[in-house]
Amino acid sequence: MARHELARFLRDRREGLRPQDIGLPADPHRRTPGLRREEVAELAHMSVDYYTRLEQARGPRPSPRILDGLAAALRLAPAERSHLFRLAGTSAPPGARAVRRVRPHVAQMLRRLPDTGAIVTDAAYDVVAWNPLAQALLGDDLGRHGNLARRRFLGRGHAYESSSAEEFGHIVVARLRRAADRYPHDTALTALLGELRTGSEEFRQIWDERPVHAPGHRTKTIDHPTAGPLRLNCDVLLVPEDDQEVVLITADPGSPSARTIRGLADAVADRTSAMDASVP
């Protein structure tokens, strides 16, 4: 536990808040910068003495419940909350369930990648966002059958023949195992795992193997129904605060697959322009 760094962090965040930030009236005669210790302690549901000792680097290691109370009281952003837990010598626990919303800046990024297919998956492998080129590459039913685990193991939706199908099965199970540990009370995730266990012997076998996989780079060849064989690169970017992954789908520059993807991207752009022109 980094007591002095924790104390400094708490003081800085307390002094950076204004009374009106927590619903108190502004008082031009306040001599204390930011909030008072008493106000933070009350918001965090802890004693003033305990909070004071933390700010003076004299307190014991705070429990996760205390840290969560401080994070809420000080209006900490997700990254600041994680930093608070690290300073206290522990890991920030995840939320109660997988995050199934997409942050606006991540959604904007997908729209700025016209020559790259891109999808965002949550911890349960739901596709929670995608761009038009990804839909052209992976199937028009991403919105209706957008869980990649169901597509892989239960045959739900379009699942094109792929050279990496076996490897991807292990990747899916490894991620779902992590999700099950992190979100034991997520009812949607529990239902998904029940479906997969009931409907796929392969899933049950891989689950029992306890595979471990870290996100990274993969190359695969898919048999696209209209474009034919495509050799694709898949690279993963993490959105750690939401336990989500952004998968970027490209082809080697100058390759036949790259030219095909360029043609698909142009066709997608033409359709989008035609739809926009038809809107009065």
Buried (B, 14 or more C-beta within 10 A) or exposed (E): BEBEBBBBBBBEBBEEBEBEEBEBEEEEEEEEEBBBBEBBBBBBEBEBEBBBBBBEBEBEEBEEEBBBBBBEBBEBEEEEBBBBBBBBEBEBEBBEBBBBEBBEEBBEBBEEBBEBBBBBBBBBBBBBBBBBBBBBBBBEEBEEBBBBBBBBBBEBBEBBEBBBEEEBBBBBBBBBBBBBEBBEEBEBBBEBBEBBEEBBEBBBEBBEEEBEBEBEEBEBBBEBEEBEEBBBBBBBBEBEBBBBBBBBBBBEEEEEBBEBBBEBBEBBEEEEEEEEEEEE
